[in-house]
Amino acid sequence: MRFRFKRSGQECTFLDRGINLTGELESPGTLRIDGNFQGSISRADNLIVGEHAIVHADIRVGEIEIHGQFFGNIEAKNRVEIFPSGRVHGDIRTPVLCVNPGAMLDGGVRMADEKPDDPSASTGTIAEQSNTR
């Protein structure tokens, strides 16, 4: 189900409470999940996991708000926010992470891109470093 807001022209996709869906979702604009989803999600600018949602997925989105239960890995280009009712079991990669009081996060977090800009500036292996002493 897709809706287009007249003011902004932005598309919004909903998976309502009581819906169970398995597969791959690619949705531009905003995607709100209030039901149960299992699979993968990509291309969403904004993903909202509603308070009653249960999501088992690996996702790549712009921003995500988590109010329900999420199991899987998150890669968010801009921001991840976990609200007090939110539960996350999995790894998160994002430049900005907000975990509100009462929220739960069980997993790893990577907030910085660890790739060096210049490949020649990388540090050597432990064996190479010990030979320079």
N, C-alpha and C positions, 0 to 999 in steps of 0.2 A: 504494500500500500504506500503510495507516494502522495505528498501534498506539496504544493508550491505556494509559498507565502507571497501575497501580492506586493507587499511593501519592498521586500528585499530580493525577491526572485530566487531565494534559496530553497532547495528541495529538502524535505524532511521525511524520513522513512520510519515507520513504527512497526514493531513486533509486539503486539499487545499481550496482556496477561492471559494465560490459558493457551497460548500458542507454543507448540513444540516444533522446532525446526533444526534440521541437521544439514550442513553443507558449507558452501563458500559464499560469503556476502561481500559484494563490492558495491558501495553506495556513496556517491558524492553528496556533499552537504552534511546534514545532521541525521544521525541514526539513533533512535531510542529503542532499547530492548526492555520490555517488562515481562516477557515470557521466558521460556527455556530455549537456549541456543547451544549447539555443539558444532564446531568446525573452525573456520578461519574468517577473519574480517579484515578488509583492506579498503583503502581509498576514501574512507569516511573522514571528513574534516573534523567533525565532532561526534563522539560516541558517548551516549548516556546509558549506563547500566542501571535500570530502575531498581527501587527498593525490593521488589518481589522477584526480580530476575535471577536466574541461575545460568551463568555463561561458562562453557568449557571451550576455550578457543585460544588460538594464537592470533594476535592482532597487530596491525600497523595502521595507525591513525594520526591525525593532527593533534587532537586533544581528547581526553577521556575523563568523564566523571563516573565514579563508581559508588552507587548507593546500595547495591545488592551483593550477590556472591559471584566472584570471578575466579576461575581456575585456568591457568595458562600463562603465556608470556605476552607482555605488552611492550610494544615499541611505539612511543608517541613522539612525534616531531617537536611539539611545543610544550605540552603540559599533561600531568596526571594528577587528579585530585581524588582522594578517597574520603568519603563522607562518614559521619559517625556510624551509620548502619552498614557501611561497606566492609566487605571481607575479601581479601585478595590472597590467593595461594599461587605463587609463581614469581617469575623474575620480571623486573621493570627496567626499561631503558628510556630515559627522557632527560631533557635539560632542567626541567622544573618539576618537583614532586611536593605535593601538599598532603599530609596525612592528618586529618582532623582528630581531636580527642574522641576516643571511643571506637575509632576505626581499627581494623586489624590488617597487618601486612606480614605474610609468612613467605619470604623469598628474598632474592638478591636484588640490589638496586645498582644501576650504573648510570651516573649522571653526567659524565664527561666522556667525550670521544678520545680514546687513548691512542689513536693513530697519530704519529708525528707528521707534521707538514712536509718535512724533508726526510726522505727515506735514509739518506746518508747520516742523519743525526741520531739514528737509533742506537741504543746501548747494546754492547756486545753480550755474548753469553757469559756465564759465570766463569768458564774456563779461560776465555779471552781476557776477562777482567783480572783474574788472578795472575796471569802472565805479565801484566803491566806493572806489578808491584816491585 
